[in-house]
Every structure is written in structure tokens, then in C-alpha cells.
Amino acid sequence: MISFEYARANDVAEATRQIAGTPGAKFIAGGTNLIDLMKMDVERPTRLVDISRLPLDKVEETRDGGLRIGALVRNTDLAYHPVVQQRYPVLSSALLAGASQQLRNMASTGGNLVQRTRCLYFYDTAMPCNKRDPGSGCSAIEGHNRMNAILGTSASCIAVHPSDMCVALAMLEAKVRVTGSSGERTIAFADFHRLPGDTPQRDSNLEPGEIITAIELPARGFPANYTYLKIRDRLSYAFALVSVAVGLELEGGTIKEARFALGGVAHKPWRNTQAEAALRGQTPDQAAFAQAADIVLREAKGFGHNTFKIELARRSIARALSQAARGTPQSQSNKKIA
């Protein structure tokens, strides 16, 4: 049995005060990941600070034409929000691909960003895992690593980030608003999550005691030429083997702007700006898409069971770019690949 204190925060300042100076304290909102980890004895928080009643559940337009999403907006509410569906449909699509309806009803936007890996060895407390127990070793490198990373890995960790929503946010170049004892700050989404390096126990660049208050989207949402393609072992609820979020702007038969991010392949949502730059000014055809995929995957490395992911990612990138260029995004209700 895990013994812990419980406290409820009524505002952001109180939440940061209640968690400050308490090693092992955790915020809890929907709890869809943290409660699982506690059940598996992976997380043993000394205190849970309930933030579910903080006033962070609004979706509001910003003065510069973007969108501000409160950290406690539920995934279901965000996926079906009319502004998100109209202006940022790739985000809605990623959310609908990401989990069962029951989980989406509970999961919060901020919690989605900080969910932890689903690596088999991270969840198995009988096995060494540097992310769970720094310095103990990475069982996945020589173990059953079919779901693990092929990009951005280190000798310490080959875990992947499990979120679908975060892949779309990376492509959209979102920003994360956080608050801590030192005040408020904004983190570019590309800098929010970390690669494992020698400190795989750190998933993000949040400082101890900081709380996510909002995610901000820029005005550009790629509402016409987009897709979220998720390849998984089964079409029902499952984590991605490879996923791709794409946003394109086409002009005069060529690609004016290209952005895409991958999920299921690295410790964080994976973007390659060189590959995106290579697409600009190109005709949206298979040759251009194959070249972009080659750039993304030139440093990819498999570890045996997951080596197939390299070719799967190559084909997924090309397919997703084709879907976006045609304006035929992947359906999340009929999951047959377009």
C-alpha cells in the first residue's frame, strides 16, 4: 500500500505552494496515467496535489489570431471544440486517434504533455530501467524493444513518448505556458520535451514545482491540407508504432510551407526542419516525399525487434504527406488508411 498525503488547490499560486519543498509530490488532474503508475508501483508520490478544480478549463482566442487552451481542458472537449475542428483539425484528429472515449473524457491537456513512456521495462519494476531507477541500466536495448525508439536514442534509454496530441502540437509549433515559484514563463514546444541523453529520468524541461497552465497555438493551423496518420498493431485503442502529423500550404502546384512531426519513434515528438525545408518549392509528388523521408531517417537506428520501424516510418511519412497534399486527411472514425 502506498501512503501519501492529499491536498486540493483552489488557485495556481496555492498549487505551486503546496508542491514546493515536498520531494516526491505530484499534481493530479484526470489521473489517467499517474494512477496506473501508482498501481504498478512505478510512482510512489509522497503527496498528491489535486488541481482538477483550478480555473484552467477554457479555450479562448488570442489577440494575434491564435488559440489558448487551458491545461485542464478535457481531451474530448478539445477534440470536438468547433474552433479546433475548423482551424486546427490536425489536433482534433490526433486526439481522436489517441485513446478510448472513456480516457479522453478524463484526460487533461496539460496531463497529456507530461504522461510517461509506455516502455514495457519502465512498467516492470523487476527489471532495470534508467528512467525509473537512474544508473540501473536499460533492459529494452537488448530486450523486447518492438515499441521502442529509432531516433534520438542514447546508451541510457530507447523509450518513446506515447502521446498523439503532442505530435500535432509539435507540428503546429505550440507554446507551453507554465508557472512556478519564480513566476510565469513560456516554453516553445520543441524545447518542452527532452531526449534521454544521460538523464532519461527527466521527460521534460519543467522545473520542480512548475505547473502547466495553458498551451498556446499560433494563428496558422493548416485547415485545408493536413493529416494525422497513426500506424498501430490494431485499429482499436493502441499506442502508435509510427504516427505522422502533417500540415502543408500549397500554391501554384508547389509546396509553399511544409511541417510534419513523427510520434512513436523517439523520446519526444520528432521534427526535422531540414526535411521540411527540402519540401518547400517542390512539386508535391512521391519523389519529393521520399527525399524528405530519407532526410528524417538517415540517422535512424533499430535495436532488433524494432528495426522494421525504419521502413515503416519511411512509408508512413510518404503516405501522410500524400494525404495532406491531396486534401484527404486520414479518417479517425473509419481507420482504413486512405
N, C-alpha and C positions, 0 to 999 in steps of 0.2 A: 504494500500500500504506500502511495506517495503522499506525504504530509506537506501541505502548503498553506500559506495564508491567502485569503481572498479579500480584495478591496474593489470598490466601484468608484470610478472617477466621474465627476459631473462636468468638468471642462478640461481643455487641453493642458492648461497650466497645472491643474491638480494631478492629471495623469502623469506628467513628467516628474512632478514632485514625488509621487507615490512610488515610482520605479527607481528614482535616483538613489544611489548609495545602497541598493539591495542586490548583491550579486545573485544571479540566477532568477531574477524577477522577469516576468514576461507579460506583455499585453495580450489580451484575448478579446476577440470580437465574435466572428462566426465560429471560430474554433475548429473548422473543418480539417485542418492539418495538425494543429497543436494537440488536440485531444487524441488523435490517432497516435501521435508520437509519445504521449504520456502513457497510453495503453500499452505500447510496445516497450516501455521503459527506456526509450531513447532520450526523451526530455524529462527532467525532474525539476521543474521550477520550484523555487522557494516561496514565490508569491505570484499570484495571478491578479493583474490589474484589469478589471472589466471596463472596456472603453465603448461598449456597444450602445451606450446612451449619449455619447458625445454628439454635438450638433454638426456632424460631418457627413450628412447623408443627402446632400443636394447636388444636382447637376445644373451648372449655370454658365451662360455665355459670358465671355470676357470682352473687354473693350477693343481688343485687337482682332476680334472675329474668331477667337478660339473657343475652347470649352474647358471649364474647370469641373473636375469630378471629385466629390468628397470621398475621403478614404473609407467611409462606412457605407457607401452606395453598394447595394447588393448586386451580385453579378447578373441576376435575372433582370433587375430593374435597368441596369446599364445596357444589357443586350437588346432590350426592347424599347429603350428610350427613343422617341421619334427623331430627335436631333442626331443621335448617334447613328441610327439606321439610315438617315438621309445623307449626312455629311461625312460620317466615318464608318461606312458599312463594313470595312475590313475588321474593325474592332468588334462589332456585333457578331460577325461571322466567327471570329476566333473564340469569343465567349460561348457561343452556342456549340462549338466543336469541343469545348474544353471539359465538360463534366456532365453529370446527370442533372436533371431538373431539380432534384432534391438538394444537391450540393450547391447549385447556383443560387437557390433560394436563401441559403445561409451564408455563403462565402462573400467576403467583403473585398472591395477593390484594393485597399491597402494590404490586406492579408494575402491576396493573390501574389503581390510583389515579393513577399518575404516567405512564401512557402518553401519548404526544404526539399531536397532531392528525394526521388523515389528509388534510389540505388538499393538493390537487394541487401548489400552488405552494410549499408548505413542503418537499415532497419533491423538487422540481425545482430543483437548485442553480444552474441557468442563469437563473432568474427571481428578481426582487426579492421579498423576504419579510421583513417586520419581525420576525416571530417567530424566524426563523433568523439574520437579519442586521439588527439594530435600526437604524432610520433609512433603510433601503434602499427602503421603500415596500411597499404591499400590492397584489400583482398580482391578487388574487381580486376586489377591489371592481369593477374594470372588466373582469374576465376571465370565465372559465368558472366560475361560482360556484354551480352547481346543488346541491352538497352543503353549502354554507356557511350561516352563521348568519343568523337573522332577529330575534333578541332579544339585548340586551346588547352590541351591536357598538360599535366605535369607528372613527374615521377611520384607525386604525393596523392594524386586524385584524378579519376576519369569520370566523375559523376556528371550528370546533366541536370540543368534546370528544367522543372516539369511543366511550367506554365505555358498555356496557349495565349492567354491575354497579353502576356509580356512580349511575345513575339510581334504582335500587332503594334503594341506601344513603341517598341524599338524602331519598327519601320516608320511609324508616324513621327518619330523624334519628339516624344513626350518629355515633360519635365516633372520631377517629383518634388513636392513641397514638404518639408519636414520641420519639426520644432523640437528643441531640446532645452537644456538648462542655459545654453549660450545664446538662445534666441532662434529665429527662423532662418532657414537657408533653402536654396533651390539646387537640386542636383539634376544635371542632364541625364536622360535615361541611359544613354550609352555609358555613363560613369557610375550608374547606381549599382549594378551587379558586378561581381569580381570574377576573374579567372582564378583557378585554385592556387597556382604557384606553390609556395611553401607554407601557405596558411589556408588550406581548404576549409577549415572550420569557420571562416568568415565568408558568408554568402554575398554580403553587400557592403557598401561604404557608409551605411548608417552608423553613427557613433552610439555608444552605450547610452541608453536613456532617451534617445530620439524617437519621435513618433511621426509616422506619415500622416499628413493632414489632407493632402489633395494630390491629384495628378492633373497636369495641365496639357491640353492638346493645342497645337498651333492651328492656324486657320486652314491650312492645306490638308485635306482629308482623302483625296483621290477617290471621289464618289463614283466616277464613271469606269475607270479601268483598274480593277483591283481583284484580288482573290485571297482566300486563306485555304490552303491545301494541307490536309493532315493525313499522313500515311501511318496506319497503325495495324496491329495484329488482328483486330476485329472491328467491325463498324459500330458496335455499341461502345459504351464508355470505356476508353482505354487511353493510356498515355502515348504520345507520338513517338514513333521510330524516327521520323523526319517530318517536320512541318515547314511551310513557307508562306510568309505574308508578303504580298506584292502590291505596290502602288505605282502606276505609270501615268504619265501625261504624254499624249500623242499629238503631233502637229504636222500636217502636211505629209503624212505617211511615214514619219520618222519618230523616234523616241526623244521627246524634249527633256523629260525628267524620269528617272528610274530609282526606285528604292525597293529593297527586299531584305528580309531577315529570316533566319532559319531557327527552328526550335528542334529539340531532341538530339542535338549534335554537339553541344558544348555546355560548359558550366554556367553560361549566360546566353541570352538571345544573341545570335551571331549575325553581324553585319560585316560586309566587306565593301568599303567605299570605292576601292579600285574597280571592283566588278561593276558597281553601279555606274561609275564614270565611263567605263568601256561601252556601256549600252547607249549613252547619250549620243544623239545624232545618227544612230544606226537604224536600219530598217528592222522592224520587229519580226524577225524570222528565226528559224531554228539555228542558223549559223551563229547569229549574234547571241542567242540564248545559250548555246553550247560553249561559246567563248567565255561568257560570264560565269557559267558553272565551273569551267576549268580554273578560272582565277580564284574562285572561292575555295576550291578543293585541292589546290596544288600542294598545300601543307597538311592535308588530312592524313590521319594515321589510324589504322584499325588495330585491334588487340585480339584478333582471332574470331571470337563469336560475333563481333560487331563489324568486321571488315566489310560485309555486304552493304553497310550503310553508306559507304563512299559512293558506290554506283547508284544506290537508291537516292541519295541526295542529289547526284548529278541529274538524274531523270526527273526528280521532283522539282528542281529549280526550273528546268526547261518547260515542264508541264505547267507549272504555276505562272511563269512568265507568258506562256501562250494563252492561258485562260484570261489573264488580265488584259493582254493586248487585244483579244477578241471581244472583250467586254462580256464574257460568260463566266462569272465567278463560280467557284465550287459551291454547290448547294449543301447546306448543313442539315436539311430535312431528308433529302434523297442523297445519300452519301456516295452514290456511284460516281466515280471520277469522270469529270467532263472531258 
